[in-house]
Amino acid sequence: MIIRIDQASNTPIYLQIRNQIVEGIAHEELVPGDGLPSIRQLASDLGINLHTVNKAYAVLRDEGYVVMRGRKGAFIADAHAIGLPERQVVDDERLAAELHRLALECRARGGSQARFVELACKQAK
């Protein structure tokens, strides 16, 4: 998987990294147990500060997408092994809040509920 940084984007670089790794997991380009590049290696490859990569990995860890194994590095987590009920509730609440925000944006731009659902379903594939 190749990570690309858009320096002109309004999205912070650490979130661009986070989002691309989540996308890789969703598309099964990254599977449980796959190792991620070391913080230093990815920072060097992307030409960015290592603290930026560290922040991206920390967010991924906190969200349950990645497990850190000390000096061995970061690995894609097994969603089923860590899918604790309380984590699922938090994840569902976070996703619901984001979907609500997007639904409001759609409505504010004249979109219908049906159109929003259609777009959401298309993206969920």
N, C-alpha and C positions, 0 to 999 in steps of 0.2 A: 504494500500500500504506500502510495506517495502522498505526502502532505505538502500542500501548497499554501503559501501565505500571500494574502492580498494586502499589500502595504497601504493601498488607497481605501480599503474598507473601513467603515465606522465600527466594525466589530473588533474588539480587542484581540490581539494575536493569541493570547492564551485560550480564548474562547473559540477562535478559528481552529486551533489544534484540537481542543476538546470536541468540537462539533464534527470534525473530520474523522476522528477516532470512533465516535459514537456511530457515525454513518458507516464506517467500515465494519463495525460489529453488526449493525442492522442488516447490512448486505452480505453478511457472513464472509467478508474478506478477512476479518479477524475473528478467530474462534477462541473459546476458553483454553487457556494455557499458552497461547501465543505470547511471546515476549515482545515488549516494545523496545525501541532503541533506548540506550541510556540517556539520561538528561543531557549530559555533556555532548554525546554524539548527535542527538537530534538538534540541539542548539547550534552546534557547529555546522551541521548539514543545512540548516535553515538560515544561518547567519544572524541568529538572534541571541539575546541574553539568556543564559541558562536558568535564571530565576523565572523567566517567562514560561519555559518548558516545565520547570518544577511546579509552578502554579497550575498549569494545565493538568499535570499528572495528579496533583493534590485534589483538584476538583473532580477528576475522574474517579479517584479513590473514594472520596467522600460520597459520591453518587452511586458507588458500588459497581462501576464498570471495570475497575482495575484493582488488583491487589498488589501491594508492595511486599517484596520478599527480601528485605534488607539489602545486602550488597549484590544480590542476584538481579535486582531490578524490578521493573513493573511488568505485570502479566495481565492478560485479559481474564477477568473473573468469570466464573461459571455462574450465570444468572440464577440457575435453579438451586445451586448449592447455597447461595447467599440470599435467596429470595425469602427472607424472614417476613412474616405477616406485618410487623410494624413498619418495616422498610417499604413494603408494598403500599401501605396506606399513605406514607409520606410521598412516595413516587406518584401515586394516583392523584393526590392533592396538588402536587406541583404541576402535573400534566393538565389537570382540570383547570387550574388557574391560567396556564398558558393558552389552552384552547379557548377559554372565556375571553381572554385578551384579544386573540385573533378573531374570534366571532364578532366581538364588538367593532374591531377595525373593518371587517367585512361589511357589517351592517351600516357603519358610518359612511362607507363608500358606495352605498346603495345596493349592496349584495343581499341576496335572499338566504334564508336558512338552507334551502335546498342546494343552492350554489356552494355554500360553505361546506355542507356535508359531502357534496360531490368532490370538491377539492381535497378535503381531508381524507376521504376514502382513496382517492388517486395517490396521494402522498404516502399512505400507509402500506401500499403494495411493496 
